[in-house]
Amino acid sequence: MIQIEKVNKSFGAQQVLKDVSLTIPEGQVLGLLGPNGAGKSTLMKILIGLWKADSGMVSTPPRIGYLPENNPLYEEMYVIEYLRFMAQMTQIGNWKLEIEDLIDRVGLTPECHKHIRELSKGYRQRVGLAQALLGDPQLLILDEPTTGLDPNQLVEIRSLIRSLGKDRTVILSTHIMQEVREMCDRVVILDHGEIKADKPINEIIDLEQLFIDSTHGRI
């Protein structure tokens, strides 16, 4: 379970997060929506421990996986070589068995002996997801994980992310409403550093209208 209580964060005179409080149970896929500058990236960086909150409390599990928006990869490496390198860097125990399982789970088996630079955007995202899943994280944070994918890749990656949420907490930051509807159990809308809406997805009749009402039409 993730607990965030009255978290505040400022950069100089600009307050980016204002008394943000959330409880996210295990096995839930939470969609994090908000216009540019709403505070989504700041909140994610606090959750992964990159930044510290100015005040408030954050309780997260010890094992966290993170896929950033730009998905930085060592393109000159082979897929399996890269995953072995990342596993060794993070000092994962029986990493050989884990990598074999992850490659199969994210659908990388046909591509695992290729250079990363040879892969399509969809398969690169799979490499990023496999890396984020090393160590079997209890919390998986994904920042715009489907940007640039073609329609077929979108269907496959969305199905994969949905399956990952069955046995861990997933936070999905995106600006695509359809992704939230198809992958998430719950949506939280941030604007100007504050939570403006927090609802189960099955209780939302019109997500686009909720977003407009919550953000006054900001993009």
C-alpha positions as CSV (number, residue, x, y, z in Angstrom):
1,M,0.0,0.0,0.0
2,I,1.2,3.5,-0.8
3,Q,0.4,6.3,1.6
4,I,0.9,10.0,0.8
5,E,-0.2,12.5,3.5
6,K,-0.2,16.3,3.1
7,V,2.8,16.4,0.9
8,N,4.1,19.8,-0.1
9,K,6.9,20.7,-2.5
10,S,8.2,24.1,-3.7
11,F,10.9,25.3,-6.0
12,G,11.8,28.8,-4.9
13,A,8.6,30.8,-4.7
14,Q,6.6,28.3,-6.8
15,Q,4.7,25.7,-4.8
16,V,4.4,22.7,-7.0
17,L,2.5,20.3,-4.7
18,K,0.0,21.5,-2.1
19,D,-1.2,19.1,0.7
20,V,-1.4,16.1,-1.6
21,S,-2.8,13.0,0.2
22,L,-3.5,9.6,-1.4
23,T,-3.8,6.0,-0.4
24,I,-3.3,3.4,-3.1
25,P,-3.8,-0.2,-2.3
26,E,-1.9,-3.2,-3.7
27,G,-3.3,-4.5,-7.0
28,Q,-4.7,-1.2,-8.1
29,V,-3.7,0.6,-11.4
30,L,-4.1,4.3,-10.8
31,G,-4.2,6.8,-13.6
32,L,-2.5,10.1,-12.9
33,L,-3.9,12.9,-15.1
34,G,-3.2,16.6,-15.2
35,P,-2.2,19.5,-17.5
36,N,1.4,20.5,-18.0
37,G,2.8,21.9,-14.8
38,A,0.2,20.2,-12.6
39,G,2.8,18.4,-10.4
40,K,2.6,14.9,-11.8
41,S,6.3,14.5,-12.5
42,T,7.2,16.1,-9.1
43,L,5.0,13.6,-7.3
44,M,6.5,10.6,-9.1
45,K,10.1,11.8,-8.4
46,I,9.2,12.1,-4.7
47,L,7.7,8.6,-4.7
48,I,10.9,7.0,-6.3
49,G,13.1,8.9,-3.8
50,L,14.8,11.2,-6.4
51,W,13.4,14.3,-4.6
52,K,12.4,14.9,-1.0
53,A,9.1,16.5,0.0
54,D,9.3,19.8,1.9
55,S,6.7,18.5,4.3
56,G,4.3,15.6,4.7
57,M,4.7,11.9,4.8
58,V,5.3,9.4,2.0
59,S,5.2,5.6,2.7
60,T,6.2,3.3,-0.2
61,P,7.3,-0.3,-0.4
62,P,11.0,-1.0,-0.5
63,R,11.0,-2.3,-4.1
64,I,10.0,0.3,-6.7
65,G,10.2,0.0,-10.5
66,Y,10.2,3.1,-12.7
67,L,9.9,3.7,-16.4
68,P,10.6,7.3,-17.3
69,E,9.0,9.0,-20.2
70,N,12.1,9.1,-22.5
71,N,13.0,5.4,-21.6
72,P,16.8,5.9,-21.7
73,L,18.5,2.7,-23.0
74,Y,22.0,1.8,-24.0
75,E,21.2,1.2,-27.7
76,E,24.6,-0.4,-28.5
77,M,23.8,-3.3,-26.2
78,Y,22.0,-6.4,-26.9
79,V,18.6,-6.7,-25.2
80,I,19.7,-9.6,-23.0
81,E,23.0,-8.0,-22.3
82,Y,21.4,-4.7,-21.2
83,L,19.0,-6.5,-18.8
84,R,21.9,-8.6,-17.3
85,F,23.9,-5.3,-16.9
86,M,21.0,-3.6,-15.1
87,A,20.3,-6.6,-12.9
88,Q,23.9,-6.7,-11.8
89,M,24.0,-2.9,-11.2
90,T,21.0,-3.2,-8.9
91,Q,22.4,-6.3,-7.2
92,I,19.5,-8.6,-7.8
93,G,19.9,-12.1,-6.4
94,N,19.2,-14.9,-8.9
95,W,19.1,-12.5,-11.8
96,K,19.7,-15.1,-14.6
97,L,16.4,-16.9,-13.9
98,E,14.6,-13.6,-13.4
99,I,15.7,-12.2,-16.7
100,E,14.6,-15.3,-18.6
101,D,11.2,-15.0,-16.9
102,L,10.9,-11.3,-17.6
103,I,11.9,-11.6,-21.3
104,D,9.1,-14.2,-21.7
105,R,6.6,-12.2,-19.7
106,V,7.0,-8.9,-21.6
107,G,7.1,-10.7,-25.0
108,L,10.8,-10.0,-25.8
109,T,11.9,-13.6,-26.6
110,P,12.1,-13.2,-30.4
111,E,14.1,-10.0,-30.0
112,C,16.3,-10.7,-27.0
113,H,19.5,-11.3,-29.0
114,K,19.2,-8.1,-31.1
115,H,20.9,-4.7,-30.5
116,I,18.4,-2.3,-28.8
117,R,19.0,0.1,-31.6
118,E,17.5,-2.4,-34.0
119,L,14.2,-2.6,-32.1
120,S,10.9,-0.9,-32.9
121,K,9.5,1.7,-30.5
122,G,7.1,-1.0,-29.1
123,Y,9.9,-3.4,-28.4
124,R,12.0,-0.7,-26.8
125,Q,9.2,0.0,-24.4
126,R,9.1,-3.7,-23.6
127,V,12.8,-3.5,-22.7
128,G,12.1,-0.5,-20.5
129,L,9.2,-2.4,-18.8
130,A,11.4,-5.5,-18.2
131,Q,14.1,-3.3,-16.7
132,A,11.5,-1.6,-14.4
133,L,10.3,-5.0,-13.3
134,L,13.7,-6.3,-12.3
135,G,13.6,-7.3,-8.6
136,D,9.8,-7.8,-8.7
137,P,8.8,-4.3,-7.5
138,Q,5.8,-3.9,-5.4
139,L,5.2,-0.5,-6.9
140,L,5.6,0.2,-10.6
141,I,5.6,3.8,-11.8
142,L,5.1,4.4,-15.6
143,D,5.5,7.9,-17.1
144,E,3.8,8.1,-20.5
145,P,4.6,4.5,-21.4
146,T,2.8,4.3,-24.7
147,T,4.0,7.6,-26.4
148,G,4.8,7.0,-30.1
149,L,3.4,3.5,-30.4
150,D,1.4,2.4,-33.4
151,P,-2.1,1.0,-32.9
152,N,-1.0,-2.7,-32.7
153,Q,1.7,-1.9,-30.2
154,L,-0.7,0.1,-28.2
155,V,-3.1,-2.8,-27.7
156,E,-0.2,-5.1,-26.7
157,I,1.4,-2.7,-24.2
158,R,-1.9,-1.8,-22.7
159,S,-2.7,-5.4,-22.1
160,L,0.7,-6.1,-20.6
161,I,0.4,-3.1,-18.2
162,R,-3.1,-4.2,-17.2
163,S,-1.8,-7.7,-16.4
164,L,1.1,-6.2,-14.3
165,G,-1.4,-4.5,-12.1
166,K,-2.9,-7.7,-10.8
167,D,-0.2,-8.4,-8.3
168,R,1.4,-4.9,-7.6
169,T,0.5,-1.3,-7.4
170,V,0.8,0.6,-10.7
171,I,0.8,4.4,-11.1
172,L,0.4,5.4,-14.7
173,S,1.0,9.0,-15.7
174,T,-0.5,9.9,-19.0
175,H,-2.3,12.6,-20.9
176,I,-4.3,10.0,-23.0
177,M,-7.8,9.6,-21.7
178,Q,-8.4,6.3,-23.5
179,E,-5.5,4.8,-21.7
180,V,-6.9,5.6,-18.4
181,R,-10.3,4.2,-19.3
182,E,-8.8,0.9,-20.6
183,M,-6.0,0.3,-18.1
184,C,-6.8,2.0,-14.8
185,D,-9.1,1.1,-11.8
186,R,-9.0,4.7,-10.6
187,V,-8.1,8.2,-11.8
188,V,-6.6,11.1,-9.9
189,I,-6.5,14.5,-11.5
190,L,-3.9,17.0,-10.4
191,D,-4.0,20.7,-11.3
192,H,-1.8,23.5,-9.8
193,G,-0.3,20.9,-7.4
194,E,-3.7,20.0,-5.9
195,I,-5.9,16.9,-6.2
196,K,-9.0,18.1,-8.0
197,A,-10.7,14.7,-8.6
198,D,-10.2,11.2,-7.2
199,K,-12.7,8.5,-8.4
200,P,-13.0,4.8,-9.4
201,I,-13.0,4.6,-13.2
202,N,-16.3,2.7,-13.2
203,E,-18.0,5.6,-11.5
204,I,-17.0,8.1,-14.2
205,I,-19.5,8.7,-16.9
206,D,-17.5,11.2,-19.0
207,L,-13.8,11.3,-18.2
208,E,-13.0,14.1,-20.7
209,Q,-15.7,16.3,-19.0
210,L,-14.4,15.5,-15.6
211,F,-10.9,16.5,-16.7
212,I,-12.2,19.8,-18.2
213,D,-14.2,20.6,-15.1
214,S,-11.3,19.8,-12.8
215,T,-8.7,21.8,-14.7
216,H,-10.9,24.6,-16.2
217,G,-9.9,23.4,-19.6
218,R,-6.1,23.6,-19.1
219,I,-4.0,21.2,-21.2
